[in-house]
Amino acid sequence: MKKVVLVLLSLGTLIFANDWDEAVPTADKFDWIQTTSGEWLKGEIKGMYDDKLEFDSDEFNIQTIDFEDIKQLKSHSTTSLNIEDKGTIEGKLYIKDNIITLVSEEGSTTVERASIISLTNGADQESSYWSGKIAAGLSKSSGNTDKSEFNIKANVKRQTALTRWTANYLGNYGKSDGFETENNHRLHSNFDIFQTRNFFWRPMFAEYYRDPFQNIAQKYTYGVGAGYDIYANSQTNWTVFAGPAIQTTKFVAVQPGEDDKETTGAFIFATHYDHELTHTIDFIAAYQVYLVNKRSGTYVHHALATLETELVNDFDLDFTFIWDRVQDPTTDSQGDTPKRDDYKTVLSLGYSF
């Protein structure tokens, strides 16, 4: 008798367990995702690129989830997918394991998960395409030396399933004993079109830069090119980019008889590496170099490395090392030639939105 009861209990447990496992919430007012651990989250899909899904949880705010950790996903509104070799398609999205189903008024489309280049949700909500971060650092010392330094960096991104526009700003200002010791600003913008999961076109990029202490009053660069994801998964992304450009530099001061403006053809190479060390710490490295004529510097590079630590909610603590180099700086009217290298370390507090 006991054996019969045990068998019936076991069968009942299996039946209810299977029913529980197969239970999928109805996506009528919210999007739903189920992780591979079996947990369900309710909220709104923001977008996915580089195998990382941004999800605005109804309970836990913005969460970034590795795409490989999602077992099921259901959207309640229109989702736009960029599918390799098929382009952009829209509809209500349902993902289970490795199969994706997109339902629209025209019917349903089924594709494999691995074919997704990117996705965005809320085709009629412009705000769903935007994200960004701003970080600021301040240091001040007094006594034998009265010194203050201020650093600010910001980036903003608008990303759809097919395109990505980014703008990045980095500024440094410093004073020591009442004299300005640093005042440089860099603004860079890109527009990308995703061609495949790994390849993208960049039909436009532009950069503005000024640093009077490098004898650069203004520098403008415009160009085009293409990029490729050498390695991309949920923890690591390594991208390279290259292309031709035109660069115009206005110098603060030059030697007598020299023109204070120089325009040159340029070639740019850039790489960006982002690796998730832990769930709360990321390592980010970026490097770009311009090959130009000698009067514009011959070889001009900008490099930075950042350890980004998540503190609470949307706040991060960033530690950044910056290295700028001009191979052939331009001598000013006083005969002074700026140093080739500038180094800086910055500790800043950042907010993501």
N, C-alpha and C positions, 0 to 999 in steps of 0.2 A: 504493500500500500504506500509506504513511504517513497519507494522508488518511482511509483506512478505519479505521485504528487510532485516530486522533484523534476521529473521529465516534463510535466505540464507547466510547471513554473518556468523551466528553462525555455520551453517553446514560446510561452507568453512573453518572456523577456526579450527573446530574439525578434518576435513579431513587432512589439512596441518599439524596440530599438531601431528596427528597419523603418517603421513608420516615422519615427522621430528624425532619422537621418535624411529621409526623403522629403520631409516637410520644408517647403520653400515659401517664405513670406510673399505676400502679394505686393507688387510694386505699383501701388495706385497713387500714393502721395510722396513716396521717398524712393531713393535707390537703395539697393541692398547688396552687400558683399558677404561671402562666407570664406573664411580663411581655411587653409589646409588643416588647421587644428580643430575645425568644426565650429568656431565662433562666428556669429552673425553681427554685422554692423549696419546701422540704419543712418542714412544721411544723403549726401549729394556727391556724385562723381564730378571732379573738377577737370581731370585730364590725365593722360598717360604718355610719357615719352622716355626713352632709354630704359624701358622695362620697369619704371616706377610709376605707380598710380597714386595721384593725389585725391584724397577723399575727405570731404567735410562731414565728419561724424556728428550726428545729432547730439551725442553725449560727450565726445572727446575732442571736438574741434577738428582742425586740419590734421590729417594723418597721411604720411607717405608710406605706402605699402609696396613691397616687392611684388611685381606682377606674378612671379612664380609661386607666391604664397597665397594666391587667390584661387579657391576651388570653384566658387560660383559667383556670378555677378548678374544683377537684374537692374535695368534702368527704367524709370517711370516716364521719362521724357526723351525727346530726340537726342541721339548721340551720333556724332560724326566720326567715322573711321577712315583712316588713310591705309588702304590695303595694297601691299606690294603687288605690282603688275596689274592692278585693277583701278587704282585711283581712289577718290573719295566717295563713300556711300554713307547714307544717313538712315536712321530708323531707331526703333527701340531695341536695346541690346540685351542679349541673354548669353552668358558664358557658363558652360559646365565642362570642367576638366579642360580638354584641349580643343573643344568645338565651340565656335562662336556663331550665334544666330542673330541676324538683324532683320527686324520686321518693320515694313513701311506700308504705305497705301498701295504700292505697286506689287507687293508680295514679300516673300522672305528670301534672305540670302544666307548661305552657310559657308563659312570659311574656317580654316585651321587657325588656332591662336598664334602660331609662329609667324603668320603672314602679316600681322598687324605692325605697321610702322609707328603709328601714334593714334590717339583718340582724344576727343574733347566732348563735353556734354553741355547741353543747353544752347542749341543752335540760335535761339532767339534772345539769349542773354549775353550781352557784350561783356559784362563783368566777369563771366566765367572763363574768358580767354586770358585774363590779366593776372600777373603775380609779380612779386618783387621783394626787395630787401634793402634796408638802409642801416648803416652802421657808423658809429662815430666814436672817436677816441680823443681824450684830452689829457695832457700832462703839464704840470707846472712846478717849478722849483724856485726857491728864493733863498737869500743869504748872500754868499759871496758872488753868486750868479743869479740874476733874475731872468728866468727862461720859461717860455711857454710854447707848447706845440699843440696844434689841432689837426686832426685827420678826419675826413669823411669819405665814405664810399657808398655808392648806391647803384642798384641795378633794377631794371624793370623789363618785363617780358610779356609780349602778347603772342600766344601760341594757339594755332588751330591744328586740325588734323593734317593739314597740308603745308602750312607755312609757319615761320617763327621770326618775330622781330624782337631784337634786344637792344637795350641802351645801357651802357655802363659808365659811371663817373667815379673818378678818384681825385681827391684834392688834398694838398698838404700846405699848412701855413705855420710859420714859426717866427718867434721874436726872442732876442737875447739882449738884455740890458738896454732895451728900448730900440734896438735896431732889428729890422727885418732880416731873417736868416734863411727863410724858405717861403716860396709862394708859387706852387706849380699845380696845374689842373689838366686832367686828361678826360675827354669825353669820346667814347667809341660806340658806334652803332652798326648793327648787321641786319640784313634781311635774308632769310634762307628759305629755300623751297625743297621739301623732302622728296627725293626721287625714289629711293629704296630704303630699306631698314638701315643701311650703312652709308649711303651716299646722298649728299645734298648739294644743290647749286646755291651760290651766293651772288645774285645779280647786282648787289650793291653793298658796299660798306664804306663808312666814312669815319674820320677821326680828327678831333681838334686837340691841340696840345700847346701849352705855354709854360715856360720856365725861364724867367729873366736871369737866374743864376747860371743857366746853361747858355746864356746869350740868345735865347729863343723868345722873341716877342709873341709870335704866333706861328703855328704850323698846321697846315691843312693837308689831309691825305684822302684820296678817293680811289676806289678800286672795285674789282670783281674777282670771282674765283670759284673754287669748288672745295668741298670738304669730305672727309671719310671717317667713319667710326672704326678705328682699328680694333677696338675691343669694347663691347658693350653688354653688360648684364645688370642685374638688379643692384649689385654692390659696386661695380666699377664701370667707368666710362672714360675712354681715351680717344680723343678726336684730333685730327690734323686738318689744316687748311692752308691753301696756297693760291696765289694769284698776282696779276700785275696791278699797278697803281700809278697815280700821278701825285706828286708831293710838292707843295709850295711852302717855303720857310721865309718868314720875315724876321730878320735879326734885330736885336736891341741896338747894337752898335758894331761897326766894322772898321777896318783899316781905311785910311784915306785913299780915295780912288776906286774903292770896291763898291759893288752894288749891294744894298742892304736886303735884297730879295733874291731868292734862288728857287727855280722850278726844275724838277728832275723826274724822270721816269723811275719807278721803284718796283721791287719785287718783294712781296710779303710772304713769310712762312710763320704759321702760328700753330700751337698745340695746347690742348686743355686736358687735364687729367683730374678725375674726381673719384676718390675711393672711400667707401664707407668702412672705417676702421672698426667701429662698434655701432650700436643703435643710436648712440648720442654723440659720436665724434666722427667727423669727416676730414679727410685730407684733400686739399684742392691745390693744384699747381697749374700755372698758366705761363706761357712764354710766347712772345712774338718778336720777330726781327724784320727790319726793313733793310734791304740792300739798295743803296742809293749812290749818287756821285760823291766825290770826296768833299766838296764844299757843303753838302748836306749832311755829312757825317760818315759816309762810306758804309758803316755797319752800325745800326742803331737798334738796340733791343730793350724790351721791357719784360721783366720776369717777376713773378710773385709766387709765394707759397703760403698757404693758410691752413691752420688747424681750427676747425669750426666745432665748438662744443655747445650742444643744446642744453640750455639752462632750465627754463620752464615755459610752457605754452609756446609762444612764437618768438621767444627771446634766445639769442645765442651770444656766446663769448668767443670772439675771434682773435687769434694771434697770427699776425701776418708779417712776412719778411719780403721786402721789395728791393729789387736791384735794377737800376737803369744805367745803360752804358751808351756812350757816343764814341766811336772809334777815333774820329777826327773832329774835335770841337772847333768852332770858329772863333778866332782871336778877335777881341773887341777893339775899339778905337784907342784904348789906353795900352794896348799891347799885352793884355792879360788873356790867357787861354784857360777856359774852364777845365776842371778835372774830368777825366773820362768816365769815372764811375761815381754813382750815388747809391748809398745803401740806407735802408730805413727799416726799423722794426716797429710794429704798431699793435697795441692791445686795444680792442674796441668792443663796444656792446652793440649788437645788431638786433633788428626787429624784422621779421618776415611777414608778408601779407599776401 
